[in-house]
Amino acid sequence: MVDRIGEETGGGEALIGPKGPIATTAIIAGVLGAKQASSLIPFCHPLPLEDCQVRLEVVAPDAIEVECQVRVTHKTGVEMEALTGVSVAALCVYDMCKALSHEIIIENTRLVEKTGGKRDFSAK
């Protein structure tokens, strides 16, 4: 069972699962994941991240939306850092909830918007 408590954490409700606070732990994992992108992905350059925000939001009784926004002042974009951050945060949610169900699905990981680097992108 996942218990909801009223306090907000990083844009998402403070959800408590069998392993502890889901949102808080996933936010920390997502930031750490974004910082480690260059260690995990070949040819991904290490960048000094200026800001990394991970947000979790309960969008349905059985669905959590995870978003990672990264900012840097550099010649290249940080989409790999953002995608790594959101993926690690989602994997953390899975890990913290797998005692409840192994039918958890992580889906629709995608780049929503990118500004800077060689060109801008928006999926909106």
Secondary structure as a PSIPRED ss2 file (coil, helix, strand):
# PSIPRED VFORMAT (PSIPRED V4.0)

   1 M C   1.000  0.000  0.000
   2 V C   1.000  0.000  0.000
   3 D E   0.000  0.000  1.000
   4 R E   0.000  0.000  1.000
   5 I E   0.000  0.000  1.000
   6 G E   0.000  0.000  1.000
   7 E E   0.000  0.000  1.000
   8 E E   0.000  0.000  1.000
   9 T E   0.000  0.000  1.000
  10 G C   1.000  0.000  0.000
  11 G C   1.000  0.000  0.000
  12 G E   0.000  0.000  1.000
  13 E E   0.000  0.000  1.000
  14 A E   0.000  0.000  1.000
  15 L E   0.000  0.000  1.000
  16 I E   0.000  0.000  1.000
  17 G E   0.000  0.000  1.000
  18 P C   1.000  0.000  0.000
  19 K C   1.000  0.000  0.000
  20 G E   0.000  0.000  1.000
  21 P E   0.000  0.000  1.000
  22 I H   0.000  1.000  0.000
  23 A H   0.000  1.000  0.000
  24 T H   0.000  1.000  0.000
  25 T H   0.000  1.000  0.000
  26 A H   0.000  1.000  0.000
  27 I H   0.000  1.000  0.000
  28 I H   0.000  1.000  0.000
  29 A H   0.000  1.000  0.000
  30 G H   0.000  1.000  0.000
  31 V H   0.000  1.000  0.000
  32 L H   0.000  1.000  0.000
  33 G H   0.000  1.000  0.000
  34 A H   0.000  1.000  0.000
  35 K H   0.000  1.000  0.000
  36 Q C   1.000  0.000  0.000
  37 A H   0.000  1.000  0.000
  38 S H   0.000  1.000  0.000
  39 S H   0.000  1.000  0.000
  40 L H   0.000  1.000  0.000
  41 I C   1.000  0.000  0.000
  42 P C   1.000  0.000  0.000
  43 F C   1.000  0.000  0.000
  44 C C   1.000  0.000  0.000
  45 H C   1.000  0.000  0.000
  46 P C   1.000  0.000  0.000
  47 L C   1.000  0.000  0.000
  48 P C   1.000  0.000  0.000
  49 L C   1.000  0.000  0.000
  50 E C   1.000  0.000  0.000
  51 D E   0.000  0.000  1.000
  52 C E   0.000  0.000  1.000
  53 Q E   0.000  0.000  1.000
  54 V E   0.000  0.000  1.000
  55 R E   0.000  0.000  1.000
  56 L E   0.000  0.000  1.000
  57 E E   0.000  0.000  1.000
  58 V E   0.000  0.000  1.000
  59 V E   0.000  0.000  1.000
  60 A E   0.000  0.000  1.000
  61 P C   1.000  0.000  0.000
  62 D C   1.000  0.000  0.000
  63 A E   0.000  0.000  1.000
  64 I E   0.000  0.000  1.000
  65 E E   0.000  0.000  1.000
  66 V E   0.000  0.000  1.000
  67 E E   0.000  0.000  1.000
  68 C E   0.000  0.000  1.000
  69 Q E   0.000  0.000  1.000
  70 V E   0.000  0.000  1.000
  71 R E   0.000  0.000  1.000
  72 V C   1.000  0.000  0.000
  73 T C   1.000  0.000  0.000
  74 H C   1.000  0.000  0.000
  75 K C   1.000  0.000  0.000
  76 T C   1.000  0.000  0.000
  77 G C   1.000  0.000  0.000
  78 V C   1.000  0.000  0.000
  79 E H   0.000  1.000  0.000
  80 M H   0.000  1.000  0.000
  81 E H   0.000  1.000  0.000
  82 A H   0.000  1.000  0.000
  83 L H   0.000  1.000  0.000
  84 T H   0.000  1.000  0.000
  85 G H   0.000  1.000  0.000
  86 V H   0.000  1.000  0.000
  87 S H   0.000  1.000  0.000
  88 V H   0.000  1.000  0.000
  89 A H   0.000  1.000  0.000
  90 A H   0.000  1.000  0.000
  91 L H   0.000  1.000  0.000
  92 C H   0.000  1.000  0.000
  93 V H   0.000  1.000  0.000
  94 Y H   0.000  1.000  0.000
  95 D H   0.000  1.000  0.000
  96 M H   0.000  1.000  0.000
  97 C H   0.000  1.000  0.000
  98 K C   1.000  0.000  0.000
  99 A C   1.000  0.000  0.000
 100 L C   1.000  0.000  0.000
 101 S C   1.000  0.000  0.000
 102 H C   1.000  0.000  0.000
 103 E C   1.000  0.000  0.000
 104 I C   1.000  0.000  0.000
 105 I C   1.000  0.000  0.000
 106 I C   1.000  0.000  0.000
 107 E C   1.000  0.000  0.000
 108 N C   1.000  0.000  0.000
 109 T C   1.000  0.000  0.000
 110 R C   1.000  0.000  0.000
 111 L C   1.000  0.000  0.000
 112 V C   1.000  0.000  0.000
 113 E E   0.000  0.000  1.000
 114 K E   0.000  0.000  1.000
 115 T C   1.000  0.000  0.000
 116 G C   1.000  0.000  0.000
 117 G C   1.000  0.000  0.000
 118 K C   1.000  0.000  0.000
 119 R C   1.000  0.000  0.000
 120 D C   1.000  0.000  0.000
 121 F E   0.000  0.000  1.000
 122 S E   0.000  0.000  1.000
 123 A C   1.000  0.000  0.000
 124 K C   1.000  0.000  0.000
